[in-house]
């Protein structure tokens, strides 16, 4: 089990009115607790230099989520749902949350989970058909669960009261507490994978590939609907060999249950000027994942792979996946 150590807790005072706020205070009462007006505005963090990014990640921020707007989605889910956390303790060099929060993409926990679940259940109940709600688009809920146990609470309550489905992706393997839950098949578990070299050098602080595969197999065995994300695809030198070996390993190590019932998502990396600025100062010796020859501008300050490069890689991945995991449907490539 991953053990998370923090240097201090920044909190909105009203969190103490909530059950989870009181639980977290007891859990971390030995740490310094610093009162703040808003989890979105911590002046000393905003003013910190980019090189302080890893140190900022060692703080836990606890607040009340005030934004509850659902966004339509047409991939695995029907709706992207703001939920119990945002940001993350891991330090993936491409993290899309950095685009939104800059160097303040540290882990924020929101204690008003009952309010968020009540709204989700109302939306679920009002839907004409069975809807799927993505609750993990702003954080990694498996990682968060090691602190709050929110995922256990969420899966069991939705199993009892929901009609549609919940879903979330993860890069972590701490799924043991989820295996014996009465989930009733209403939670879709999705594991993100990448070649071991990318996990080690780019997805800093996440679980190794082998343990991710075991976790996915275990969740499928426990009856959860499952999916596999190859994400984000990063075109480092030698990418053909790395992704070819990854897919071959998946073909060997994924259980028959995953192969026969799971689906695949493929997402290419989007990078940004903000990432380049932070990574250059916070991780000066890290692998360079921006490649000017392969990438082009996309929107404000963002970069994506050029169409020709994407097409070549997509053809390669489809061919390799068909050979090794042909029974698994590729839902989309984006």
Residue pairs with C-beta under 8 A, 6 or more apart in sequence:
1 146
1 174
1 176
2 143
2 146
2 172
2 174
2 207
4 89
4 143
4 146
4 147
5 58
6 28
6 31
6 58
6 59
6 60
7 31
7 32
7 55
7 58
7 59
8 31
8 32
8 33
8 34
8 59
8 60
9 24
9 28
9 31
9 32
9 33
9 34
9 59
9 60
9 61
9 62
10 33
10 34
10 35
10 36
10 39
10 42
10 59
10 60
10 61
10 62
11 21
11 33
11 34
11 35
11 36
11 61
11 62
11 63
12 35
12 36
12 37
12 38
12 39
12 62
12 63
12 64
13 35
14 64
15 21
15 24
15 62
15 63
15 64
15 111
16 22
16 25
18 64
18 111
18 112
19 111
20 109
20 111
20 113
20 148
20 150
21 62
21 111
23 148
24 62
24 109
24 111
24 147
24 148
25 33
27 147
28 60
31 60
36 42
36 61
36 63
38 63
39 61
39 62
39 63
39 64
39 108
42 61
42 104
45 56
45 59
45 103
45 104
45 106
46 104
48 55
48 56
48 103
49 281
50 103
50 277
50 278
50 280
50 281
50 282
51 281
51 282
52 103
52 282
53 91
53 103
53 278
53 281
53 282
54 91
54 282
56 103
56 104
56 106
57 89
57 91
57 106
57 107
59 106
60 106
60 107
60 109
60 147
61 87
61 106
61 107
61 108
61 109
62 108
62 109
62 110
62 111
63 108
63 109
63 110
63 111
64 110
64 111
64 112
65 82
65 83
65 84
65 110
65 112
65 115
65 116
67 82
68 82
68 115
68 116
68 119
69 82
70 79
70 80
70 81
70 82
70 123
71 79
71 80
72 78
72 79
72 80
73 79
73 80
73 134
75 265
75 331
75 332
75 334
76 132
76 134
76 167
76 188
76 190
76 227
76 263
76 265
76 331
77 132
77 133
77 134
77 167
78 131
78 132
78 133
79 123
79 131
79 132
79 133
79 134
80 134
80 137
81 116
81 120
81 133
81 134
81 135
81 137
82 116
82 138
83 110
83 116
83 135
83 136
83 138
83 139
83 141
83 154
84 109
84 110
84 113
84 116
84 135
84 139
84 141
84 144
84 148
84 150
84 154
85 107
85 108
85 109
85 110
85 138
85 139
85 141
85 144
85 148
85 150
86 97
86 101
86 107
86 108
86 110
86 138
86 139
87 97
87 101
87 104
87 105
87 106
87 107
87 108
87 138
87 139
88 95
88 97
88 105
88 107
88 139
88 140
88 143
89 106
89 107
89 143
89 205
90 140
90 143
90 171
90 203
90 204
90 205
90 206
91 204
91 205
91 283
92 171
92 202
92 203
92 204
92 205
92 206
93 202
93 203
93 204
93 275
93 279
93 283
93 286
93 287
93 289
94 202
94 232
94 234
94 269
94 270
94 271
94 275
94 289
95 105
95 275
96 270
97 105
97 138
97 139
98 105
98 272
98 274
98 275
98 278
99 272
99 274
99 275
99 302
102 274
102 278
103 278
103 282
107 139
107 143
107 144
109 144
109 147
109 148
110 116
113 150
113 153
113 154
117 154
117 157
117 158
120 133
120 135
120 158
120 162
121 158
121 161
121 162
123 131
123 133
124 131
124 133
124 162
124 163
124 164
125 163
127 163
127 164
130 163
130 164
130 165
131 164
131 165
132 164
132 165
132 166
132 167
132 188
133 164
133 165
133 166
133 167
134 167
134 168
135 141
135 154
135 166
135 167
135 168
136 167
136 168
136 169
136 170
140 169
140 170
140 171
140 172
141 150
141 151
141 154
141 168
141 170
142 151
142 168
142 170
142 172
142 173
142 174
142 175
143 170
143 172
143 174
144 150
144 151
145 151
145 152
145 174
145 177
145 178
146 174
149 177
151 168
151 177
151 178
152 177
152 178
152 181
154 166
155 166
155 178
155 181
155 183
155 186
155 187
156 181
156 182
156 183
158 166
158 186
158 187
159 181
159 182
159 183
159 184
159 186
159 187
162 186
164 186
165 186
165 187
165 188
165 225
166 186
166 187
166 188
167 187
167 188
167 189
167 190
167 227
168 187
168 189
168 190
169 190
169 191
169 192
169 229
169 231
170 189
170 190
170 191
170 192
170 215
171 191
171 192
171 203
171 206
171 207
171 212
172 206
172 207
172 212
172 215
173 207
173 208
173 211
173 212
173 214
173 215
174 207
174 215
175 189
175 215
175 218
175 219
176 218
178 189
178 219
178 222
178 224
179 218
179 219
179 222
180 222
183 222
183 223
183 224
185 223
185 224
185 225
187 224
187 225
188 224
188 225
188 226
188 227
189 216
189 219
189 224
189 225
189 226
189 227
190 226
190 227
190 228
190 229
190 265
191 212
191 213
191 215
191 216
191 219
191 226
191 227
191 228
191 229
192 212
192 229
192 230
192 231
193 209
193 212
193 213
193 228
193 229
193 230
193 231
193 246
193 250
194 202
194 203
194 209
194 230
194 231
194 232
194 234
194 246
195 209
195 242
195 243
195 245
195 246
196 208
196 209
196 246
197 236
197 242
198 234
198 236
198 242
199 206
199 208
199 209
200 208
201 286
201 287
202 234
202 286
202 287
202 289
204 283
207 215
209 246
209 249
210 253
213 249
213 250
213 253
213 254
216 226
216 228
216 254
216 258
216 262
217 253
217 254
217 255
217 257
217 258
219 226
220 226
220 255
220 257
220 258
220 261
220 262
221 255
221 257
225 261
226 258
226 261
226 262
227 262
227 263
227 264
227 265
227 331
228 250
228 254
228 258
228 262
228 263
228 264
228 265
228 328
229 264
229 265
229 266
229 267
230 243
230 246
230 264
230 265
230 266
230 267
230 317
231 265
231 266
231 267
232 267
232 268
232 269
232 270
233 239
233 243
233 266
233 267
233 268
233 269
233 313
233 317
234 269
234 289
235 269
235 291
235 294
235 305
235 309
235 313
236 242
236 287
236 289
239 313
240 316
243 313
243 316
243 317
243 320
244 316
244 320
247 317
247 320
247 321
247 324
247 325
248 320
248 324
250 324
250 325
251 323
251 324
251 325
254 262
254 325
258 328
259 325
259 327
259 328
260 327
262 328
263 328
263 329
263 330
263 331
264 321
264 325
264 328
264 329
264 330
264 331
265 330
265 331
265 332
266 314
266 317
266 330
266 332
266 333
266 334
267 333
267 334
268 304
268 305
268 310
268 313
268 333
268 334
269 289
269 304
269 305
270 298
270 302
270 303
270 304
271 289
271 290
271 295
271 302
271 303
271 304
272 301
272 302
272 303
273 301
273 302
274 301
275 290
276 290
279 286
290 303
294 305
294 306
294 309
295 303
295 304
295 305
295 306
296 303
296 304
296 305
296 306
297 303
298 304
305 313
314 333
317 333
318 330
321 328
321 330
